[in-house]
Amino acid sequence: MKSITINGSKRESVGKKSTKAVRNAGEVPCVLYGGEGPVHFSAPELSFSKLIYTPNAHTVVISFGDVSYNAVLQDIQFHPVSERILHVDFYQLFDDKEIAIDIPVILNGTPLGVRAGGVLRRNRRKLRIKALPSNLPDNIQIDITELKIGNKVYVSELFNEDYKILHSDNTVVCQVKQSRVSLEVEEDETDESEVGTGSDENQKDTSKKEGEAKDKTSTDNANSQASDEGDKSKNN
């Protein structure tokens, strides 16, 4: 996983006045947890842009001159109006200790179902995993080319020996659903098929009735002719 370096300055005082002064100076108060004790420090607000305003996951090297710590971003607080960074918490990394972190999911390819008129739904843009720092991936890539309408990708299909995904196996990461347009097309085709079948049946019924009518007419004519011949014989 890629790493970003943040040059910080340790803080001796952590009271409200000191914190306000730090923010007024254009810096952000921070705390590093996970070691022997919390380490309070501050760093320029611009130092966090590449870490926060990106969909990618990164580890962080917090440097205090000759001393540095490997860490990951744990929590961040923003001002509700100005959206300026108010406070940042980090968690220290150790080579032999697993860490939980959110990793972005990248979908590769165009699903067959989308080409057939379906819609791709992303249920999870990030997945939380647990791994040693050396095994942390930059992202989790999924090939979705073969997905058809109705197909889903579950967490159980994303097994990896380097890390463990901290979601249940039946968690849906993405799926291809039937769109309203494709559904309407199917309904139209069904209606046309039913109309065609009805027309054929009506034609058959009409032909049958016409045939019965012709047979009846022929029978009536034959009976009438036979009756006339009988009357002539009596008169003679």
N, C-alpha and C positions, 0 to 999 in steps of 0.2 A: 504494500500500500504506500502511496505517495505521502510525503511528510512536508509540513510547513513549519518554518522556524519563526518563533515570536520572541523578540527581545524584550524582556521585562525588567522591572526594578522592584526589589523587595520593599514591602511596606512595614514600617515599625509601628505606626499608629493605624488603628482600624476603626476609629470612632466615626460618628456621623459628619463632624466638621472636616475631618481628614478625607473622608470619602467624597464629600462635596467639593473639596479643593482639588482632588484628583480629577473629577469629572470636568470641572471648570478649566482645567489645564489641557483638556482634549484627550485624556487617558481613561481607560476602563479599569475599575477595580476587579481583581480576579482572585480565585482561591484554587490551589492545587491540593487535591485529596489523594489518599491511597498510600501515603508513605508513613513515616514515623509520627507525623503530625501535619496539620494543614499549613500550607505555605501561602501567605498573603502577598500579593504583588499587584502591580499595575503595568499596563502596556498601552501604546498609542492606539486609538480607535481604528485607524487605517490598517493596522496590522492584522485585523480580523476579517477583512473583506474577502480574501481568497479562501478563508476557512468557512465562513458563514454563508455568503451569497453565492453558493454553488450547489448543484445537486450531488456532487461527488463526495465521497468519504475520504478523510485524511487523518493521519496521526499528526501529532504536534511535538515539536522540540521547543521546550521553554528554556530559554537561555538567560542566565544571570551573569554574563561575563565568563568567568572560568568554570562555572557550574551550570549544567544543563540537565533537564529531565525529559524523558519521553512520556507523552500523555495523549489522551483523547478528550475531545469535547464531551462534557457530561450534561451541562445545562446552560442556558443563556436567557437573560431577561432584557426585554425591550421597553422603552418608554411608550405608554399607550397612545400618546398623541404624536410626538416627534419621531417615534420609532428608533431613537438613538439607543445604542447598546448601554444598558445600565450595569450589568454584572455578568460575569462568566465563571463557570465552574469547570475545572478539569480533573481528570482522574489519571493518576500516575500508572505507567505501564512497567511490567517486569517481564523479562524474557521467559520465565518459567511459570507465569501465572496467566490463566485465560482471562479474556476480557469480553464483555458483551457490547455490541455496537450495531447500529443500523447501517445496512449496506444497500446502495441503490440497485434496482433491477433493470436490466437492459434487455429489450425484446428485439430479436433479429429476424428479419424476413417478413414477407407479406402472407398471411394465412390464406389457405384455399377458400375458407369460408367467407373471408372478406371479398375475395374476387367473385364469389357467387352471390354477393349482395348482403352479406352479414356485417355485423359491427363488432369491432374489437373492444372489449372492456378490460381496463386495468384495475384489478381489485387491490393490488399491493404494488406501490412504486418503490417501497423499501422493505427489506426483510431484516429482522434482528437475528444476529448470529453470535456464537460464542466460540472463540478460538485463541490460540497463542498469538502474541503480536506478530511473530514471523509468518504466520499463516493467514493473516487478514487479507482478503482480496479487495481489489479496487471496486469491483462490482460483481453481480451475479448475472451471467448472460444466459438467455433462454432462446432456443430456436423454435419459432412458432409457425414455420412455413407449412407444416402438414396439418395444422388445426382446421377442422371443418366446422360448419355451423352446429352448435351444441357442444363442441369439445371444450374441455377445461384443462388447465395446468395446475396440478396440486403440489403442495410442498413435498409430499412423499416422493415425487419424481425428481427432486433436486438434490439428492443425496451427494455429499462430498466428504471425502476422508479428512480434509484439512480443517473443516469447521462443522459445527452443529447449528442447524436452524432452530431457533427458539419459538417455533409456531407448531400447532398441531398438524398432523399429516394431511388432514382433510381441508386445510386452509387453501382457498382458491387464490392463485396469484394472478391469473388472467383467463379470459374466456372469449369465445366468439358466439355472439347471440344473434338471433334472427332479427333483422331490421323490420321496421313497419312497412317500408317500401317492398321488400321481398315478400312479406306476408300478404300484402295487397295484391301483388302479382299472382301469387299462388291462388288466392281467393277468386281473382278474375278468371284464371284458367279453369278452376273448378266449376265456376258458374257457366262458362262457355261450354264445358263438357256436358253439364247437366242439360243445358238448353238444346244442345245437339242431340242428345239421347231422347229428350222429350219430343223433338221434331220428328225423329225417325219413328217413334212409337205412334205419333199422331198420324203420320203418313201410312203406317201399316194399318191402323184402325180405319182410316178413310178408305183405303184400298179394299179392305175386307168388307166394309159396309157397301161399297159400290158393287163388289162382286156378288154379295148376297142380294142386292137390289136387282142386278141383271138376271140372276138365277130365278128370282121370284117373278120377274116380268116374263121371262121365257116360259115358265110353268103356267102362268096365267093365260098367255097367248095360246099355248098348246091346249089347255083345257077349254078355252073359248072356241077354238077351231073344232075340237072333237064334239062339242055340244051342237055347233051349227050343222055338222055333218049328220048328227043323230036326228035333228029336227027334219032335215031334208029327206031322210030315209022314211020317216013316219009319214010325211006328206005324200010321198010316192006310193 
